[in-house]
Amino acid sequence: MGLIRSLSVQPADRPDGDGAKWVLQKVAVTATRLTLIWADGGYAGKLIAWVKDICGWRLEIVKRSDDVKGFKVVPKRWIVERTFAWLYGYRRLSKDYEYLVSSSENMIYIAMIQLMLRPLAMNST
């Protein structure tokens, strides 16, 4: 569905795989039914084996075709892009206004809570 369960705002100079390990270790405690993770090419390499060995899950890299020119919807990756679009609808998340990493993370959680509550509020009226 593209709803965020856990996140970690990382500095831009930190490799994607290092941030992913931290998030996946945090999620492993509660996500007992998780078996498959989809990721883009930035997470290929040693992380695939790490996820299998440490977490017992399968990390599948969703690649776009090199033959396609221009924009093409890639299955599964559109879910992430749609989630980013939802978040960019919130003014505080449209730019990096926050001084602290924890403030950025909490603003994303607040936006996600509102996004998850919206359908419930519509159904109750």
C-alpha positions in Angstrom: 0.0 0.0 0.0 3.0 2.3 0.3 2.4 3.2 4.0 5.6 3.8 6.0 6.0 1.5 9.0 9.6 2.5 9.9 12.0 5.0 8.6 15.4 6.6 9.1 16.4 9.9 7.7 20.1 9.6 6.8 22.8 12.0 5.7 23.3 12.2 1.9 26.9 11.0 2.2 25.9 7.7 3.8 25.5 4.7 1.5 22.0 3.4 1.0 22.9 -0.1 2.2 24.1 1.2 5.6 20.8 3.0 6.2 18.8 0.0 5.0 20.5 -2.3 7.5 19.6 0.1 10.4 15.9 0.3 9.3 15.7 -3.5 8.6 17.1 -4.4 12.1 14.5 -2.1 13.6 11.7 -3.6 11.6 12.8 -7.2 12.2 11.5 -7.0 15.8 7.8 -6.4 14.7 7.5 -7.6 11.1 7.3 -11.3 11.9 5.3 -12.1 8.7 7.6 -10.3 6.3 9.2 -12.5 3.7 10.0 -10.3 0.7 11.4 -6.8 0.3 11.5 -4.9 -3.0 14.2 -2.4 -3.5 15.8 -0.4 -6.4 19.3 -0.8 -7.8 20.9 1.3 -5.1 20.4 -1.6 -2.7 22.0 -4.3 -4.8 25.2 -6.1 -3.8 26.2 -7.2 -0.4 22.9 -6.1 1.2 21.0 -9.0 -0.5 23.1 -11.6 1.3 23.0 -9.6 4.6 19.2 -9.5 4.5 19.0 -13.2 3.8 21.5 -14.2 6.5 20.5 -11.7 9.3 16.8 -11.2 8.8 15.8 -14.4 6.9 14.0 -12.4 4.2 14.4 -12.2 0.4 15.5 -8.8 -1.0 14.5 -8.5 -4.6 15.9 -5.7 -6.8 13.3 -4.2 -9.1 15.1 -2.8 -12.1 13.9 -0.7 -15.0 14.7 -1.8 -18.5 17.8 -0.2 -20.1 16.0 -0.4 -23.5 13.2 2.0 -22.5 13.6 5.7 -23.3 11.6 8.3 -21.4 9.2 7.6 -18.6 7.8 4.1 -18.1 6.0 2.9 -15.0 8.0 0.1 -13.4 6.0 -2.5 -11.4 6.3 -2.2 -7.6 8.5 1.0 -7.8 5.5 3.2 -8.5 4.3 2.4 -5.0 7.4 4.2 -3.5 7.0 7.1 -6.0 3.3 7.5 -5.0 4.3 7.5 -1.3 6.8 10.3 -2.0 4.1 12.2 -3.9 1.8 11.9 -0.9 4.5 13.3 1.4 5.4 16.2 -0.9 1.8 17.4 -0.4 2.8 18.4 3.1 4.5 21.8 3.2 7.0 20.9 5.9 8.1 18.0 3.8 8.3 19.7 0.5 11.7 21.2 1.4 14.2 20.3 4.1 13.2 22.9 6.7 14.1 20.8 9.8 17.4 21.3 11.7 17.2 18.0 13.5 17.0 14.6 11.9 14.5 13.5 14.5 12.2 16.4 13.5 12.3 15.3 9.9 11.4 11.7 10.9 8.6 12.9 13.1 7.1 15.1 10.4 7.0 12.1 8.1 5.3 10.0 10.8 2.7 12.7 11.3 2.0 12.9 7.6 1.7 9.1 7.4 -0.7 9.1 10.4 -2.9 11.6 8.7 -2.8 9.7 5.4 -3.8 6.5 7.2 -6.6 8.1 9.2 -8.2 9.9 6.2 -10.0 6.7 4.8 -11.2 5.8 8.3 -12.6 9.3 8.8 -14.4 9.0 5.4 -16.0 5.7 6.3 -17.3 6.9 9.7 -19.3 9.8 8.3 
